[in-house]
Amino acid sequence: MCFLLIFAPTALQKSIIHRWKWYNESINEWVTVDNISYNITGGRNNGYRGYTYKNNIKPGLWSVEVLTEEELLLGVIDFEIITDSNLTPQRLTQHKF
């Protein structure tokens, strides 16, 4: 899951794209796995929050590029997925204060 927070001017209405990439070690290249987009509207004091997620993710290096609809790069989120059969899955918990 990829979370983000974008601050935008009041009149702005844009599509944001999360370009999910996986590093394929066999060919030594980043491979685009998916482009997921959603719309934002600017002017919110605390920014616009959004997220995308992928199913059936494989282990390895990952990168999510955050782009505008014109493909201007806003940011990059890099992470690695490591599987270990000795670990048990943990459930996501949410706390509200």
C-alpha positions, -999 to +999 in steps of 0.1 A: +000+000+000+013+034-009+000+065+011+006+101+003-003+136+012-004+164-014-008+201-007-024+218-037-038+253-044-076+258-040-086+257-076-064+228-086-081+196-099-058+169-112-053+133-116-025+117-097-008+086-109+010+060-088+034+041-112+043+009-094+077-005-105+094-038-096+132-044-101+136-075-123+170-088-113+172-113-142+173-084-167+187-057-144+158-033-152+129-016-135+096-030-149+064-010-147+038-033-132+008-009-130-003+027-133-031+036-108-047+070-109-072+090-089-084+126-088-076+153-062-091+187-056-069+213-039-076+237-011-079+214+018-059+228+048-044+195+058-036+184+022-052+158+001-046+122+013-047+093-010-034+058-014-032+029-039-024-008-033-014-038-052-024-075-048-002-104-056+030-085-049+063-104-053+094-101-031+121-077-042+128-040-047+098-018-055+094+018-064+062+039-066+065+071-087+039+098-078+031+117-110+007+143-123-015+135-153+011+153-174+037+129-160+055+155-139+073+137-111+061+147-076+080+121-056+093+085-054+087+060-026+112+031-026+108-001-005+118-037-004+096-068+002+113-096+020+095-129+026+104-151+055+086-184+061+095-183+098+075-151+104+037-150+109+016-122+093+006-094+116-027-077+114-030-040+107-043-022+137-058+013+138-058+036+168-078+068+170-070+095+196 
